[in-house]
């Protein structure tokens, strides 16, 4: 199979268990803390927001967690997803590198997000929950949860970051087609939203604000739970079907990546592809793993490794992560799914300990790579995924200049069919870059020392 362009596994090879990297970390991640006591939170603290099975998965150190058959049944609508060899891109770059991409845009929602949305909807339905609330940036997560809720007979309320609500109307329409209620955030529906609007009536919103609204909505309704699309361990766990399939597909072409690449906002698609390969790295395998973020929201590359709230209104537990500060409001770049002030604590621990790398790019360079990819491979990437494309191209060019043939694997986590307005802005020359100033980062980080445990 060395000469194939596309590797497709049969439905029988949909993974039967998720991989839990907590079982293999060299040291346990710092626990979430209660903001009032600075003591680790317990299951009772999370009960108002999550179903019990999700809470157990959040703290589990079992290496393999079985995927329920009703979840696998729905997975089979689009999984396993294909692995492509980007031969036309290789030729255009004149590189000896072997470029592979795992394509998650084949899901009904057009991204990787249903991998956890379906699982979370299933566990909530099992416990008799009637409605789920959530936030969404670019709309990929909101679309996935809307679809999953429809499949399990749940109602769905989505707080969509206002700038994305305005930029991406077709994502909103997709969510509404599946029956979800979509609310631009900050809104007047919650105390958190009203407070932000009083301070800034024209606020573009942020994922931190939208999380505050969704959490408040869930916590104040007994029949409602909150569903999260990234950051926490159980979400990253559910996404590992991506990397588990990719490892099997790489075996079939008798290859193994020298570098694994994923864009990163909260960490779900990055972890989904990379964690099964990091399982090998933690055991001594020589490979590089690179997280790619926007210069407008440089969490890993310019943030600080501190305890911080996961949301703007300070309603969540404190998480140890690289953060730009929970009050951080990023510019309205088109990669809305990467506009989050923090990152998954597990990913941040791996970065702090040197197991992964991080780079940041401005959006014009990202869209230049996206157009190159679309014109060679035929798929216009989502703005988020295009960050991984940019890094893969740069790695391939480095191979050309060094005369090295390396295997490069990245996650094409979603298509850009709903993001053509962003492409139009780039092609017309109107797109602008944003580098978040150090002074603004320092301001956003003010006061975080008071949140640190003694």
C-alpha positions in Angstrom: 0.0 0.0 0.0 3.0 2.3 -0.2 1.8 3.9 -3.4 -1.8 4.6 -2.4 -3.2 8.1 -2.0 -6.0 7.3 0.5 -6.1 4.8 3.3 -9.6 3.8 4.3 -10.2 1.3 7.1 -13.4 -0.9 7.3 -16.1 0.0 9.9 -14.9 -3.0 11.9 -11.8 -1.1 12.8 -13.6 1.8 14.5 -11.7 1.8 17.8 -13.4 -0.1 20.6 -11.7 1.9 23.4 -10.4 5.4 23.9 -6.8 6.0 24.9 -6.2 7.8 28.2 -2.8 9.5 28.3 -3.2 10.1 32.1 -2.1 6.5 32.6 1.3 7.2 31.0 2.3 10.7 32.0 5.6 10.9 33.8 3.9 12.9 36.6 0.3 13.5 37.4 -1.2 16.8 36.1 -1.9 19.5 38.7 -5.5 19.0 39.9 -8.3 21.5 39.3 -8.7 23.7 42.4 -11.7 25.2 44.1 -11.2 29.0 43.8 -12.4 29.7 47.4 -10.3 27.0 49.2 -7.5 26.3 46.7 -8.1 22.7 47.4 -8.6 20.0 44.7 -12.2 19.8 43.5 -14.1 16.6 44.0 -16.8 14.8 42.0 -19.5 16.6 44.1 -18.2 19.9 42.8 -18.8 18.8 39.2 -22.1 17.1 39.7 -24.2 20.2 38.8 -22.5 20.4 35.4 -21.6 16.9 34.2 -23.1 13.4 34.3 -21.4 11.0 36.6 -19.8 8.8 33.9 -18.1 11.9 32.4 -16.8 12.9 35.8 -15.3 9.4 36.4 -13.6 9.6 33.0 -12.2 13.1 33.8 -10.2 11.6 36.8 -9.6 8.1 35.5 -6.0 6.8 35.2 -7.1 3.6 33.3 -5.2 3.4 30.0 -8.1 2.2 27.9 -11.8 3.2 28.4 -14.4 1.2 26.5 -16.5 3.0 23.9 -20.2 2.2 24.4 -21.7 0.4 21.5 -24.4 3.0 20.9 -21.6 5.6 20.5 -19.7 3.3 18.1 -22.9 2.7 16.1 -23.1 6.5 15.5 -19.4 6.8 14.9 -19.8 4.4 12.0 -21.8 7.0 10.1 -18.4 8.6 9.2 -15.6 6.6 11.0 -13.0 5.5 10.3 -12.0 8.7 8.6 -9.5 8.5 5.7 -5.8 9.1 5.9 -4.4 10.9 2.8 -1.0 11.1 1.3 -0.7 14.7 0.1 1.2 13.7 -3.1 0.0 16.7 -5.1 1.1 19.1 -2.4 4.5 17.3 -2.1 5.0 17.8 -5.9 4.1 21.4 -5.7 6.6 22.0 -2.9 9.2 19.9 -4.6 9.9 18.3 -1.3 11.3 14.8 -0.5 9.1 14.8 2.6 6.1 12.4 2.8 3.1 14.5 3.9 0.1 12.7 5.4 -3.1 14.2 6.7 -6.0 12.7 8.7 -9.2 14.2 7.4 -11.9 14.7 10.0 -14.1 16.9 7.7 -16.0 13.8 6.6 -18.2 13.9 9.7 -21.8 15.2 9.3 -20.8 18.4 11.1 -17.7 18.8 9.0 -15.1 18.5 11.8 -13.6 16.3 14.5 -16.0 17.6 17.2 -18.7 14.9 16.9 -16.2 12.4 18.4 -16.8 13.8 21.9 -20.3 15.4 21.2 -21.8 12.0 20.6 -20.2 10.4 23.7 -21.3 13.3 25.9 -24.9 13.3 24.6 -25.0 9.5 25.2 -23.9 9.8 28.8 -26.3 12.6 29.6 -29.2 10.8 28.0 -28.4 7.8 30.2 -28.8 9.9 33.3 -32.1 11.4 32.2 -30.8 14.9 31.3 -33.3 16.9 29.2 -31.1 19.7 27.8 -27.4 20.5 27.2 -25.9 24.0 27.1 -22.5 24.8 25.6 -20.4 27.5 24.0 -18.9 27.7 20.5 -16.4 29.8 18.7 -16.3 29.1 15.0 -19.4 27.0 15.3 -17.8 23.6 14.7 -18.4 22.4 18.3 -21.9 23.9 18.5 -22.8 22.1 15.2 -21.5 18.8 16.6 -23.4 19.0 19.8 -26.6 20.1 18.1 -26.3 17.0 15.9 -25.5 14.7 18.8 -28.4 16.1 20.9 -30.8 15.5 18.0 -29.6 11.9 17.7 -30.3 11.2 21.5 -33.4 13.3 21.9 -32.0 16.1 23.9 -32.6 19.9 23.7 -29.5 22.0 23.0 -28.7 25.7 23.7 -25.5 27.1 22.2 -23.9 30.4 23.2 -21.9 31.4 20.1 -19.1 34.0 20.3 -20.7 37.2 18.9 -18.0 37.9 16.3 -18.3 34.3 15.0 -22.1 34.6 15.1 -21.8 37.5 12.7 -19.0 36.1 10.6 -20.4 32.6 10.1 -24.2 32.6 9.6 -24.2 29.3 7.9 -22.8 27.6 11.0 -25.7 29.1 13.0 -28.2 27.8 10.4 -26.7 24.3 10.5 -27.1 24.3 14.3 -30.7 25.5 14.0 -31.4 22.9 11.3 -30.5 20.2 13.9 -32.9 21.9 16.4 -30.5 23.9 18.6 -31.2 27.4 20.0 -28.2 29.6 19.1 -27.6 32.8 21.1 -24.9 35.4 20.3 -22.6 35.9 23.3 -22.4 38.0 25.4 -26.2 38.0 25.6 -28.8 39.4 27.9 -29.9 35.8 28.9 -27.5 35.4 31.8 -26.0 37.5 34.5 -22.5 36.9 33.1 -23.6 38.2 29.7 -25.4 41.2 31.0 -22.4 42.2 33.1 -20.0 42.1 30.0 -22.5 44.1 27.9 -22.8 46.8 30.6 -19.0 47.2 30.5 -18.7 46.9 26.7 -22.0 47.0 24.7 -20.0 46.3 21.5 -18.0 43.3 22.9 -17.1 40.8 20.2 -17.2 38.1 22.8 -14.8 35.3 23.5 -14.9 31.6 24.3 -14.3 32.5 28.0 -17.4 34.7 28.0 -19.5 32.1 26.2 -18.4 29.4 28.6 -19.5 31.6 31.5 -22.9 32.0 30.0 -23.3 28.3 29.2 -22.1 27.2 32.7 -24.5 29.7 34.4 -27.4 28.5 32.3 -26.7 24.8 33.2 -26.1 25.4 36.9 -29.4 27.3 37.3 -31.6 24.6 35.7 -32.0 21.2 37.4 -32.8 19.4 34.1 -29.8 20.8 32.3 -26.1 19.9 32.1 -23.2 21.6 30.5 -21.2 20.1 27.6 -17.6 21.1 26.9 -16.0 20.8 23.4 -12.3 21.0 24.5 -9.8 21.5 27.4 -10.9 18.9 29.9 -9.5 15.3 30.0 -12.7 13.5 29.1 -13.0 15.6 25.9 -9.4 14.9 24.8 -9.9 11.2 25.7 -12.9 10.9 23.3 -10.9 12.5 20.5 -8.2 9.8 20.6 -10.1 7.8 18.0 -8.4 10.1 15.5 -4.8 9.1 16.4 -5.6 5.4 17.1 -7.0 5.1 13.5 -4.1 7.1 12.1 -1.6 4.8 13.7 -3.2 1.8 12.1 -3.4 3.5 8.7 0.3 4.5 8.9 1.1 0.8 9.6 -0.7 -0.2 6.4 1.6 2.1 4.4 4.6 0.9 6.3 5.5 4.4 7.6 5.6 6.3 10.9 5.6 10.1 11.4 8.8 12.0 12.3 6.6 15.0 13.2 2.9 15.2 14.2 1.2 18.5 13.9 -2.1 19.9 15.0 -3.7 23.4 15.4 -4.5 24.3 19.0 -7.2 26.4 20.6 -8.4 24.4 23.6 -6.5 21.2 22.6 -9.1 18.7 21.4 -8.1 18.0 17.9 -4.4 18.4 18.7 -4.7 15.8 21.5 -6.9 13.6 19.5 -4.3 13.0 16.8 -1.1 13.4 18.9 -1.8 11.5 22.2 -1.7 8.0 20.8 1.7 8.9 19.2 2.8 10.6 22.4 2.1 7.2 24.0 5.1 6.0 21.9 7.2 9.1 22.6 6.8 8.7 26.4 8.3 5.2 25.9 11.3 6.5 24.1 10.2 6.8 20.4 11.9 9.6 18.6 9.3 12.0 17.1 8.4 15.6 17.3 4.9 16.9 18.2 4.0 20.5 17.2 1.1 22.6 18.4 0.2 25.5 16.1 -1.7 28.6 17.3 -2.4 32.1 16.0 -0.2 35.1 16.8 -3.5 36.9 17.8 -4.0 34.4 20.6 -0.6 33.1 21.5 -1.5 31.0 24.6 1.4 28.5 24.6 4.0 30.7 23.0 3.5 33.9 25.1 1.2 32.8 28.0 2.2 31.9 31.6 1.9 28.5 33.2 -0.4 29.4 36.1 -3.7 28.5 37.7 -6.5 30.4 36.1 -10.2 30.3 35.6 -11.5 28.6 32.5 -14.0 31.3 31.9 -14.3 35.1 32.0 -16.9 35.3 34.8 -14.7 33.2 37.2 -17.3 30.4 37.7 -15.2 27.4 36.8 -12.6 25.6 38.9 -9.0 26.9 38.7 -7.0 25.0 36.1 -3.2 24.9 35.8 -2.5 25.9 32.2 -0.7 28.2 29.9 -3.0 31.3 30.0 -3.3 34.8 28.7 -5.6 35.6 31.6 -9.3 34.9 31.9 -10.1 38.6 31.1 -8.3 38.3 27.7 -10.4 39.3 24.7 -8.6 38.3 21.5 -9.0 40.1 18.1 -11.8 38.8 15.8 -9.6 36.6 13.6 -11.3 34.0 11.4 -10.0 31.0 13.3 -12.7 31.5 16.0 -12.0 28.0 17.4 -8.5 29.1 18.4 -9.6 32.3 20.3 -9.3 30.8 23.9 -7.2 32.3 26.7 -6.0 28.9 27.9 -5.3 25.4 26.8 -6.0 21.9 28.0 -4.1 21.3 31.3 -2.8 17.9 30.1 -1.4 19.5 26.9 0.1 22.4 28.9 1.9 19.9 31.2 3.4 18.1 28.2 4.5 21.4 26.8 6.0 22.5 30.1 7.9 19.3 30.4 9.3 19.6 26.8 7.4 16.7 25.2 5.7 18.9 22.6 6.6 22.1 20.8 4.5 25.2 20.0 4.6 27.8 17.2 2.4 30.8 16.2 1.5 32.2 12.8 -0.3 35.3 11.6 -3.5 34.7 9.7 -2.4 35.9 6.3 0.5 33.3 6.3 -2.1 30.7 7.4 -4.5 31.5 4.6 -1.6 31.5 2.1 -1.0 27.9 3.1 -4.7 27.1 3.0 -5.1 28.3 -0.6 -2.0 26.3 -1.6 -3.5 23.2 0.0 -6.9 23.8 -1.7 -5.3 24.3 -5.1 -3.3 21.1 -4.8 -5.3 18.7 -2.6 -8.7 20.1 -3.5 -10.0 20.7 0.1 -10.3 24.3 1.5 -9.3 23.8 5.1 -11.2 25.4 8.0 -9.2 28.4 9.3 -8.3 26.5 12.4 -7.0 23.5 10.5 -5.1 25.8 8.1 -2.7 26.6 10.9 -1.6 22.9 10.9 -1.3 23.1 7.1 1.0 26.1 7.4 3.3 24.2 9.7 3.3 21.1 7.6 4.3 23.1 4.5 7.1 24.8 6.5 8.4 21.4 7.7 8.2 20.1 4.1 10.2 23.1 2.8 12.8 22.5 5.5 13.1 18.9 4.3 13.6 20.2 0.7 16.3 22.6 1.8 18.1 20.0 3.9 17.6 17.2 1.4 15.9 15.0 4.0 12.9 12.7 3.5 10.8 12.8 6.7 7.2 11.7 7.3 4.9 14.6 8.3 1.5 13.9 9.7 -1.1 16.6 10.5 -4.8 16.7 11.4 -7.0 18.4 8.9 -9.6 18.8 11.6 -12.4 20.3 9.4 -13.3 21.7 6.1 -13.8 25.4 5.3 -17.0 25.2 3.4 -18.7 27.5 5.9 -15.7 29.8 6.0 -15.6 31.1 2.4 -16.1 34.7 3.6 -12.6 34.4 5.2 -11.2 33.1 2.0 -12.8 36.0 0.1 -11.2 38.5 2.5 -7.8 36.9 2.0 -8.1 36.7 -1.8 -9.3 40.3 -2.0 -6.3 41.5 0.0 -8.4 42.9 2.8 -7.2 40.4 5.5 -5.1 41.9 8.3 -2.8 40.3 10.8 -2.9 40.7 14.6 0.1 40.2 16.9 -1.2 40.5 20.5 1.0 43.1 22.2 3.1 42.0 25.3 1.7 45.0 27.2 -1.8 43.8 26.7 -0.8 40.3 27.8 0.8 41.6 31.0 -2.4 43.6 31.7 -4.6 40.5 31.2 -2.4 38.5 33.5 -2.6 41.0 36.3 -4.0 39.6 39.5 -3.4 35.9 38.7 -0.8 35.6 41.4 -3.7 35.9 43.9 -5.2 32.8 42.4 -2.1 30.6 43.0 -2.1 28.0 45.8 0.3 28.7 48.7 
